[in-house]
């Protein structure tokens, strides 16, 4: 009874049967008000929903945010969204046409998801790498908590980034139309490039997809 | 008798950092240093810089990250170049350094960088890939002679890993560790340790991968594996993750306290430091020469000394110094005319007026004593009563008091008792949570193949022993020293000869260090883990093997000079290279003794002690294999710790060597008395129960084996630490129906008949069943 007198609280739920236009269609919540342990993820997803083209804003951490957790949650989000790209890739990228994980001629990679790295076809590489990343990011051993993360575990993110990035580069160089459609829908590669540059997770000469209009200026900044 | 000087040697977990680093490389590997540098310079040029040392930290980081990307490229050549560039950085970028210190500093920075960037996993994956690489294995198998080029990639990767492990292990040893780099390294080391014990890709940790390499090499399927590096890395990984021996003593004391036992009375290492080496026992010829004067001079005094020690309590014998002189007495003549020995007054006058060790008594000894005296004075035995002294005379009371004063309960006894308790009461007193400590994890990971690992290690030890003949070996441990083309000049073959000997010495060092560490850590962790390991060592003939090792001119081995300082890393890459001549090859280093060889000797002796202590049948093996003369000869190395372990080995078998041996080895006997811990009531020196205790090797080992097996199945086979009979009954319909049950073919053919006979034709009153 008491509840009725106050303003109805916003219930952020996608109930069964929610229409597409109503999906996640609720007011933004400020970071301070998010009181779940998944606040950071919630915050990132909210920012993406608001305007996925505003990469800068999405990557801007709230004040006082632990950097390790911030990086971790972003990478998690990237992997989740990359699954969308992988699903699209499945249509035209198969082991017969793309026998190797390659971008340009000189970038052919071994699949590191096995105890002994081996040459997997591109689509297998994509799946293995995303699976491996999901396993690692959800592993109880390295990431038992999503509130505080050990430094040694944060160090593992770099390798995941390097491997995951190859999915972008393969899609860009071998399935360009598909890549472009997906990129226009999500700005994922732009966001990823900015992310790894911002946190120094990859070296810039390995970022071979010329996606950022200002990649030149970015280089200039980081060298300064 | 040859004059043998005192050996100046301090036992430690490993040699100084620089020597441990230098020993990683063989002299044949020298050209690699230049190629590594070239690889790095190419990569640097591609990234648009020249000098690593002039880069900022972030630039260095981004360079390493991009090289890391190359590690996953399919093109082999490019991958190997990336590895070489990384190796050059880890080695300390010697092309840009003038001094050793600078180089080590750069190396430390690189190691820290690698640790932070998580290079470890990538490297181990690459190692696993090279290990599985069947192409190189096949090539090596086909070649008539395997050479150093066959193991190129493996060596580079192992080198980087070794540098990472060894540098982080020693980052706070022997230096001021307060600067920020050391602090960071110490921090990174803790994480690295954690990573090292963890399984890679849910399979095995690095140590098991290395053990697999060792067994594969010994089975002959991979003759190109660079064994020396594998063993060195394995030893250092175990040393880093489980901790050194000093650390172990400290932990042992902590665990003892946890179990309510008093701390150990003395620290072996400190006691050994204050001990003086005994002069070696005389050989038979010397004995005859000196016998007459010695008798006449010393006989009277000696009996006096003995007399006084009888009145004193055991811990307060006024012998120390005096006896040492007695020991030196034999060689006092030669002492005077040998100039290097300092004159008498200058010798340190550390007078320990007491015996170095507090005597100990086992619970069992006390019980035996009580049983015997009660039998004698009262006429019957009282089981499980260690207190009542009723009916026993006063002197016995005093005896019991002394025994109880020196009663020592070891951790192993506590653990064995606990094991028995669990076996008896599996439900009411089940095993509590086992701490997942590094030794526990290592044991668990090694358990399934532990026997093979031990056999392989011993095979390598045999092959590397200086007494074994090269021809008869089934395995060739020299594959990572032999160059592609055999030397043509005298100088080259001299160099190779030294290199080969040095290589073997280093292998012995690594194996002996590794085995001792494993035994000691397993023993502290759980006695049956130790017993399991040691039993497999014994079954693989470890005891005769070690004796065979000592059956050489051990003094020469200890003083061996198999090294060429000018070719040691980093001398070979820093500054000007002196011309190699026969003279400077032969002169060797300036050290009077060979650190690694003394280290190996002591380790092997300690292993032998560990294996035979309190094991009657294994002690008898020492007797059967005629170890006494071999050990006696090894006493010539005048180092207190080494002598202590030899004397211990002699002490345990003295009883069985017979009167004659004791009579002619009184000097050794008194050295034992003086230096080895006394066990009250132990008649090691006088007992003559040659025939009193028949020994049955089989029965004893089998009894032990049964305990060990019970422990292993209980703790490590599935079932949550319970024996099969006591596991909870599974009465869930779904899981029972899901179980796979093997049915015999006859049954599957005729199951309908069975159904008919056993099920349909039997009347079961289900109501009755439910009622019950």
Interface residues (C-beta under 8 A of the other chain):
Chain A: X100 X106 X107 X108 X109 X110 X112 X114 X115 X116 X117 X118 X119 X141 X150 X151 X152 X155 X156 X158 X159 X162 X163 X200 X201 X202 X203 X204 X205 X206 X222
Chain B: X47 X58 X61 X62 X63 X65 X66 X68 X69 X72 X73 X74 X75 X116 X117 X118 X121 X122 X125 X126 X128 X129 X131 X132 X191 X194 X195 X198 X200 X201 X203
